[in-house]
Amino acid sequence: MNGSHPAGRLVLLATTHRVPAGLLSWPAWQVLQAGRVLCGDDAHPLRPPLASAGVEIESLDGIEGFGGPADLAAALLETARDSSDTRPVVWLGSPDGDPGLDTGLAARVAHDTEAGRPVPEVEMLPGSYDLPGARLLDLVTVMDRLRSPGGCPWDARQTHESLVHYLLEETYETVEAVESGDRAHLREELGDLLLQVMFHARLAEEHPDDPFGIDDVAGGIVEKLVRRHPHVFGDTEVADAEEVLANWEVLKQQEKGRASAVDGVPLGQPALALAAKLLSRAGKAGVDAAVPDPGVAVTGPDALGDLLLGLVDAAQRQGLDAEQALRAASRRYADRVRAAES
């Protein structure tokens, strides 16, 4: 694009609404203070902090010919080309990113160049950047919109209890995505699982007596991770990952005040996973409790249960996950059923 001085200068200032208004880069503040600042949204989040800093902002209402993206591109270029004002024109980008403005500018510049008209220098200047995790703020906003008056009737009537089914379902679907190796599927299912966490946190925020929100949830896990990793955030030394796990269990037992190694194990989980967890807890605590012989004959439900428990124990001793192995075997069986049907 032509950078000659008489043609003027147009700066497209791109910002993000996901960081506090006013947290702009120094080059952004420099051009805002030196330029003629234009904005198409009277409710733009940057207007108040910029006004407090003494930056005068003009609304596009006063610019002739403003309409869609193509008209906006033409109006901005024409304003920058105004020879009576030597200041750079600064366009304060809208929170939605001004869809279509880039292609509109490219088309207009090509048209003006072909017509022999002077073309302003056009510069894209990032004024602020999204930090890692910034899109989580969008999820908070969307969840709030769904639960607020005028939002979604289905979302509005949900409770912690009514969502438990979906939490379990999304968890199993995430496990399935991990085991299938389908990364696109995994990304989607992790999003669905994250939605459940956000949904429950939003519901908890509305509790009349004991409210807490997503920041409390995130803050709690941050504190726990720091506390349970003294070898990272403190001066504890560990030799290997096994020692890390041993320290984790000791710290957890101290925090929870549990009298037994198996206290706190959720008994409502699937039976194979429950057996594996109980055996793992007992093994880590050094508790030598009798485990049934997996070779016993099946003569009733108790004997069948003992047989399954013994198999889980045998699997763990070989470093195998009985729940995962049975799921894999079930998938193979399902494939054989489909093959037989066809």
C-alpha positions in Angstrom: 0.0 0.0 0.0 1.2 3.5 -0.8 3.0 5.1 2.1 3.4 8.7 0.8 2.7 11.4 3.4 0.1 13.4 1.5 -2.1 10.2 1.2 -2.4 10.0 5.0 -2.2 7.1 7.4 -4.9 4.7 8.6 -4.3 2.6 11.7 -6.6 -0.3 12.5 -6.3 -0.7 16.3 -7.2 -4.3 17.2 -8.0 -5.1 20.8 -9.6 -7.9 22.8 -12.6 -7.5 25.1 -11.3 -10.4 27.2 -8.8 -8.3 29.1 -9.6 -5.2 31.2 -10.3 -2.1 29.2 -7.4 0.2 29.1 -4.7 -2.5 29.3 -3.2 -1.5 25.9 0.3 -1.7 24.5 2.5 1.4 24.6 2.5 1.8 20.7 -1.3 1.7 21.0 -1.4 4.5 23.5 1.1 6.5 21.4 -1.0 6.4 18.3 -4.2 7.0 20.3 -2.8 10.2 21.7 -1.4 11.4 18.4 -4.3 10.4 16.1 -7.8 11.2 15.2 -9.7 8.3 16.8 -12.9 6.9 15.2 -15.3 4.4 16.6 -18.5 2.8 15.3 -19.9 1.7 18.7 -21.0 4.1 21.4 -20.9 1.3 23.9 -17.4 0.2 23.0 -15.7 -1.0 26.3 -12.6 1.1 25.6 -14.5 4.4 25.4 -14.6 5.1 29.1 -10.9 4.4 29.9 -9.8 6.3 26.8 -12.0 9.3 27.7 -10.5 9.2 31.2 -7.0 9.4 29.6 -8.0 12.4 27.6 -8.4 10.7 24.3 -11.2 12.3 22.2 -13.2 9.7 20.2 -15.4 10.5 17.2 -18.4 8.5 16.3 -18.9 7.3 12.7 -22.4 8.8 12.8 -20.8 12.0 11.6 -18.9 10.5 8.7 -20.8 10.6 5.4 -21.3 7.3 3.6 -20.9 4.9 6.5 -22.8 1.7 6.0 -21.6 -1.9 5.6 -18.0 -3.2 5.5 -17.3 -1.9 2.0 -18.8 1.6 2.9 -16.8 1.6 6.2 -13.6 0.8 4.3 -14.2 3.6 1.8 -15.1 6.1 4.6 -12.0 5.3 6.6 -9.7 5.6 3.6 -11.3 8.9 2.6 -11.0 10.3 6.1 -7.3 9.3 6.3 -6.8 10.9 2.9 -8.1 14.2 4.1 -5.3 16.7 3.4 -6.6 19.2 6.0 -5.7 17.0 8.9 -2.2 15.5 9.1 -3.0 13.3 12.1 -3.2 9.6 11.5 -6.7 8.2 11.5 -7.1 5.5 14.2 -10.0 3.1 13.8 -10.9 1.6 17.2 -11.8 -2.0 16.1 -15.1 -3.3 17.3 -15.2 -6.2 19.8 -16.6 -8.5 17.0 -13.5 -8.0 14.9 -15.3 -5.9 12.2 -16.1 -8.9 9.9 -15.6 -8.0 6.2 -13.6 -4.8 6.9 -10.3 -6.4 5.8 -11.6 -7.6 2.4 -13.4 -4.3 2.0 -10.2 -2.3 2.5 -8.3 -4.5 0.1 -10.9 -4.1 -2.6 -11.1 -0.3 -2.1 -7.3 0.1 -2.1 -7.1 -1.9 -5.3 -9.8 0.2 -6.9 -8.2 3.5 -5.8 -4.8 2.4 -7.0 -6.2 1.5 -10.4 -7.9 4.8 -10.6 -4.7 6.6 -9.8 -5.9 8.0 -6.5 -3.4 8.4 -3.6 -3.8 5.6 -1.2 -3.2 6.1 2.6 -0.7 3.9 4.5 -2.8 1.2 6.2 -1.4 -0.4 9.3 -2.8 -3.1 11.6 -1.8 -2.4 15.2 -2.5 -5.0 17.9 -3.4 -3.0 21.0 -4.0 -5.9 23.4 -3.8 -9.7 23.3 -5.7 -12.6 24.6 -4.0 -14.4 27.4 -4.0 -18.2 27.6 -7.4 -19.3 28.9 -9.1 -16.0 27.8 -11.8 -17.9 25.9 -13.0 -19.3 29.2 -14.3 -15.8 29.9 -16.5 -16.2 26.8 -17.9 -19.4 28.2 -18.7 -17.7 31.5 -20.6 -15.0 29.5 -22.5 -17.5 27.4 -23.5 -19.6 30.5 -24.7 -16.5 32.3 -26.8 -15.5 29.3 -28.4 -19.0 29.1 -29.3 -19.0 32.8 -30.4 -15.3 33.1 -34.0 -14.1 32.5 -34.8 -14.2 28.8 -32.2 -17.0 28.2 -32.9 -20.7 27.5 -36.0 -22.2 29.3 -34.3 -25.7 29.4 -31.1 -24.4 31.0 -33.1 -22.2 33.4 -34.9 -25.2 35.0 -31.8 -27.4 35.5 -30.4 -28.3 38.9 -27.3 -30.1 40.1 -29.3 -33.2 40.4 -30.8 -33.1 37.0 -27.4 -32.6 35.4 -25.7 -35.6 37.1 -26.8 -37.9 34.2 -25.2 -35.6 31.6 -22.0 -35.2 33.7 -21.6 -39.0 33.7 -22.5 -39.3 30.1 -20.0 -36.6 29.0 -17.3 -38.2 31.2 -17.8 -41.6 29.5 -17.8 -40.0 26.0 -14.5 -38.3 26.9 -13.0 -41.6 27.9 -14.2 -43.1 24.6 -12.6 -40.2 22.7 -9.3 -40.8 24.5 -9.3 -44.5 23.9 -10.3 -44.1 20.2 -7.4 -41.8 19.5 -9.7 -39.4 17.6 -8.2 -35.9 18.5 -11.1 -33.9 17.0 -13.5 -36.0 18.9 -11.5 -35.5 22.1 -11.4 -31.8 21.7 -15.2 -31.7 21.3 -15.8 -34.0 24.3 -13.4 -32.0 26.5 -15.5 -29.0 25.7 -18.7 -30.8 26.6 -17.2 -31.9 29.9 -16.0 -28.3 30.6 -19.5 -27.1 30.0 -20.7 -29.4 32.7 -18.2 -27.9 35.2 -19.2 -24.4 34.2 -22.9 -25.2 34.4 -22.6 -26.6 37.9 -20.5 -23.6 39.0 -23.2 -21.2 37.6 -25.9 -23.1 39.5 -23.8 -22.9 42.7 -23.5 -19.2 42.2 -27.3 -18.8 42.6 -27.5 -20.7 45.9 -29.2 -18.4 48.5 -27.2 -19.4 51.5 -23.8 -20.8 50.4 -23.0 -19.5 46.9 -19.7 -20.1 45.0 -18.7 -19.5 41.4 -16.3 -20.7 38.8 -13.5 -18.5 40.3 -13.9 -20.3 43.6 -13.8 -23.6 41.8 -10.6 -22.6 39.9 -9.1 -21.0 43.0 -9.7 -24.2 45.0 -7.9 -26.5 42.5 -5.0 -24.0 42.1 -4.4 -24.0 45.8 -4.7 -27.8 46.0 -2.2 -28.3 43.1 0.3 -25.9 44.7 -0.2 -27.6 48.1 0.1 -31.1 46.7 3.3 -30.3 44.7 5.8 -29.2 47.3 8.6 -30.5 45.1 7.6 -27.9 42.5 6.3 -25.0 44.5 8.4 -25.7 47.7 11.7 -27.1 48.7 10.7 -30.8 49.0 13.0 -33.1 47.0 11.7 -36.2 45.2 13.6 -39.0 43.4 10.9 -40.1 40.9 7.2 -40.1 40.0 6.5 -42.9 42.4 7.7 -40.7 45.3 5.5 -37.9 44.0 2.5 -40.2 44.2 3.4 -41.4 47.7 3.7 -37.8 48.9 0.4 -36.9 47.3 -1.4 -39.7 49.1 0.2 -38.7 52.5 -0.8 -35.0 51.9 -4.3 -36.0 50.9 -4.8 -38.1 54.0 -3.6 -35.3 56.2 -5.8 -32.8 54.6 -8.9 -35.0 54.6 -8.4 -36.4 58.1 -9.3 -39.9 57.0 -9.0 -42.8 59.4 -8.9 -45.5 56.7 -7.1 -45.8 53.4 -10.4 -46.5 51.7 -12.3 -43.5 53.1 -13.5 -41.1 50.4 -13.6 -43.7 47.6 -17.0 -43.1 45.9 -18.9 -46.4 46.1 -21.3 -45.5 43.3 -18.7 -45.8 40.5 -18.7 -48.8 38.1 -17.8 -52.0 39.9 -14.5 -52.8 38.2 -13.3 -49.2 38.7 -14.4 -49.3 42.3 -12.5 -52.6 43.0 -9.4 -51.2 41.3 -9.5 -48.0 43.4 -10.0 -49.9 46.7 -7.1 -52.3 45.8 -4.9 -49.4 44.8 -5.7 -47.4 48.0 -4.9 -50.5 50.2 -1.8 -51.2 48.3 -0.4 -47.7 48.6 -1.2 -47.7 52.3 0.6 -51.0 52.8 -2.6 -52.7 54.1 -2.4 -56.5 53.6 -6.1 -57.4 53.3 -7.1 -60.8 51.9 -8.0 -60.9 48.2 -10.1 -63.9 46.9 -8.4 -66.4 44.6 -9.4 -65.7 41.0 -9.5 -69.4 40.4 -12.5 -70.1 42.7 -15.5 -71.7 41.2 -18.6 -69.6 40.5 -21.4 -71.0 42.7 -23.4 -67.8 43.3 -23.3 -64.0 43.3 -20.8 -63.9 46.2 -18.4 -66.3 44.5 -18.8 -64.4 41.2 -18.0 -61.1 43.0 -14.9 -62.7 44.6 -13.8 -64.0 41.2 -14.1 -60.5 39.7 -12.3 -58.9 42.6 -9.5 -61.5 42.3 -9.2 -60.8 38.5 -8.9 -57.0 39.1 -6.2 -57.7 41.7 -4.3 -59.9 39.3 -4.6 -57.3 36.6 -3.3 -54.5 38.8 -0.3 -56.6 39.8 0.6 -56.8 36.1 0.0 -53.0 35.6 -3.2 -53.5 33.7 -6.5 -51.6 33.9 -9.4 -54.1 34.3 -12.1 -51.5 33.4 -10.2 -50.4 30.3 -9.4 -54.0 29.3 -13.1 -55.0 29.6 -14.2 -52.0 27.5 -11.7 -52.9 24.8 -12.9 -56.5 24.9 -16.5 -55.3 24.7 -15.7 -53.2 21.6 -14.1 -56.3 20.0 -17.2 -58.3 20.8 -19.5 -55.6 19.4 -17.4 -55.7 16.1 -17.9 -59.5 16.0 -21.7 -59.1 16.5 -21.8 -56.6 13.6 -19.8 -58.9 11.4 -22.1 -61.8 12.2 -25.1 -59.7 11.5 -23.8 -58.8 8.1 
